């Protein structure tokens, strides 16, 4: 029974693998341009980004029926990713990243109207 469930899980991840890897590569490429990453840091950021996407995908599947828990998990994943990025990026690069992240969060949040 475990082998069947495990095999299905591996198969599911294998199907998502290339798409998530492509997304991680694209996001990392954009971030590299925005914060001026060198090749070594770009590779590390791509790995971190891929791991984040896998975690987000898993959280979305596991908590599809519990939106509040899903949002909590996604927030934790985002905070962990930011902490890991801080360890990889230079101070200047991290400041650029946080500025970009704040600007995109503001743009994604609809204005509250009375």
C-alpha positions as CSV (number, residue, x, y, z in Angstrom):
1,X,0.0,0.0,0.0
2,X,2.8,2.4,0.9
3,X,4.6,1.7,-2.3
4,X,1.5,2.6,-4.4
5,X,0.9,5.8,-2.5
6,X,4.6,6.7,-2.6
7,X,4.8,5.9,-6.3
8,X,1.8,8.1,-7.1
9,X,3.3,10.9,-5.1
10,X,6.7,10.6,-6.9
11,X,4.8,10.4,-10.2
12,X,2.9,13.6,-9.4
13,X,6.0,15.5,-8.4
14,X,7.8,14.2,-11.6
15,X,4.9,15.6,-13.7
16,X,5.2,19.0,-11.9
17,X,9.0,19.0,-11.8
18,X,9.8,20.5,-15.2
19,X,7.1,23.2,-14.9
20,X,8.2,24.2,-11.5
21,X,11.8,24.2,-12.5
22,X,11.0,26.4,-15.5
23,X,9.1,28.8,-13.2
24,X,12.0,28.8,-10.8
25,X,14.5,29.5,-13.6
26,X,12.4,32.3,-15.0
27,X,11.8,34.0,-11.6
28,X,15.5,33.7,-10.7
29,X,16.5,35.2,-14.0
30,X,14.2,38.2,-13.4
31,X,15.5,38.6,-9.9
32,X,19.1,38.3,-11.1
33,X,18.4,41.3,-13.4
34,X,16.6,43.3,-10.8
35,X,19.1,42.9,-8.0
36,X,22.3,42.3,-10.0
37,X,23.1,38.7,-9.0
38,X,26.4,37.1,-10.0
39,X,26.3,33.5,-11.4
40,X,27.1,31.8,-8.1
41,X,24.2,33.6,-6.3
42,X,21.9,33.1,-9.2
43,X,22.3,29.3,-8.9
44,X,21.6,29.5,-5.2
45,X,18.6,31.7,-5.7
46,X,17.2,29.3,-8.4
47,X,17.5,26.4,-5.9
48,X,15.8,28.3,-3.2
49,X,13.1,29.5,-5.5
50,X,12.5,25.9,-6.8
51,X,12.2,24.6,-3.2
52,X,9.8,27.4,-2.4
53,X,7.6,26.6,-5.4
54,X,7.5,22.9,-4.5
55,X,6.5,23.8,-0.9
56,X,3.8,26.2,-2.1
57,X,2.4,23.6,-4.5
58,X,2.3,21.0,-1.7
59,X,0.6,23.5,0.7
60,X,-2.0,24.4,-2.0
61,X,-2.8,20.7,-2.4
62,X,-2.7,19.7,1.2
63,X,-4.8,22.6,2.4
64,X,-7.1,23.1,-0.6
65,X,-10.1,22.7,1.7
66,X,-8.8,25.0,4.4
67,X,-8.0,28.5,2.9
68,X,-7.0,30.0,6.3
69,X,-4.5,27.2,7.0
70,X,-3.3,27.4,3.4
71,X,-2.6,31.1,3.7
72,X,-0.8,30.6,7.0
73,X,1.4,27.9,5.4
74,X,2.1,30.1,2.4
75,X,3.1,33.0,4.6
76,X,5.5,30.8,6.6
77,X,7.0,29.5,3.4
78,X,7.4,33.1,2.1
79,X,9.0,34.2,5.4
80,X,11.4,31.2,5.3
81,X,12.3,32.0,1.7
82,X,13.1,35.6,2.6
83,X,15.3,34.5,5.4
84,X,17.2,32.1,3.2
85,X,17.6,34.8,0.5
86,X,19.0,37.2,3.1
87,X,21.7,34.6,3.9
88,X,22.6,34.3,0.2
89,X,22.3,37.9,-1.1
90,X,24.6,40.8,-0.2
91,X,23.1,43.6,1.9
92,X,22.5,45.8,-1.1
93,X,20.9,43.0,-3.1
94,X,18.7,42.1,-0.2
95,X,17.6,45.7,0.2
96,X,16.7,45.8,-3.5
97,X,14.8,42.6,-3.2
98,X,12.8,43.8,-0.2
99,X,12.0,47.1,-2.0
100,X,10.8,45.2,-5.1
101,X,8.8,42.8,-2.9
102,X,7.1,45.7,-1.0
103,X,6.3,47.4,-4.3
104,X,4.7,44.3,-5.8
105,X,2.8,43.6,-2.6
106,X,1.4,47.1,-2.7
107,X,0.5,46.8,-6.3
108,X,-1.2,43.5,-5.7
109,X,-3.3,44.8,-2.8
110,X,-6.5,46.5,-4.0
111,X,-7.2,49.9,-2.5
112,X,-9.7,49.9,0.3
113,X,-12.6,52.2,-0.6
114,X,-15.0,53.6,1.9
